Amino acid sequence: MTDFNPVPPPTSGAEPGLLVPAGWWRRAKAMIVDILIFMLAALIPTVMVVVGLVTVVDEETDYDTAWVGWILFAIGLVLWLVVMVWAGWKFGWRQGVTGVTPGKRRLGIRLVDVGTGEAPGGARGLGRWLVPGLINSVVNVFSLIDYLWPLWDDENQRVTDKMFKTRVVEA
C-alpha cells in the first residue's frame, strides 16, 4: 500500500504571511489617482449628455434644432457606456489579473489573494470593482464603511477584500 501525499506545487508569488499590508493613506491616495483617471475619461460623455439635455428641454429651442440635442444626448450615453466598460476592464479585470491599477502602481502597492500571495484573477478583480457599487445602490452607507474599514481592521482589509479573500499589500 502506498502512502500518497503529493507535494503542493510551488507558487511564483511571495509567501502570504510575509506580505506587508498597505497602509490606509497609501490606499486612499491610490484610489484618488484612479478616480481622477476615471473622471477624466468620463468628462466628455458627461458634458455631451448635459448639453444635449439642456438643448432638448430649453423652451427657446425650436422643433427643427431639438434633434441636435437628442443626438448629443444619445452619443453621450453611448460614450458613457464605453467608459463604464473600459473602467470595469481597467480597474476591475486588469487589477485582478495584474494586481495593480494605475494608482496602485504609482503608490507601490498591489492586490493579492490572501491564500496564495498572487494576483487574484480577472473575475475576482471585476467582482471586487462591481459589487461595492451594487451594494451601495441599495445600502447608501456601504462605500463609506467599506473604505474606512481598514482603519480599524487588523489586516488592513476593506469589507470587500474580506468578501473576495483579497488584500492590498506593499509591492
C-alpha positions, 0 to 999 in steps of 0.5 A: 500500500502506498502512502500518497501525499503529493507535494503542493506545487510551488507558487511564483508569488511571495509567501502570504504571511510575509506580505506587508499590508498597505497602509490606509493613506497609501490606499486612499491616495491610490484610489484618488489617482484612479478616480481622477483617471476615471473622471477624466475619461468620463468628462466628455460623455458627461458634458455631451449628455448635459448639453444635449439635455439642456438643448432638448428641454430649453423652451427657446429651442425650436422643433427643427434644432431639438434633434441636435440635442437628442443626438448629443444626448444619445452619443453621450450615453453611448460614450458613457457606456464605453467608459463604464466598460473600459473602467470595469476592464481597467480597474476591475479585470486588469487589477485582478489579473495584474494586481495593480491599477494605475494608482496602485502602481504609482503608490507601490502597492498591489492586490493579492489573494490572501491564500496564495500571495498572487494576483487574484484573477480577472473575475475576482478583480471585476467582482471586487470593482462591481459589487461595492457599487451594487451594494451601495445602490441599495445600502447608501452607507456601504462605500463609506464603511467599506473604505474606512474599514481598514482603519480599524481592521487588523489586516488592513482589509476593506469589507470587500477584500474580506468578501473576495479573500483579497488584500492590498499589500506593499509591492 
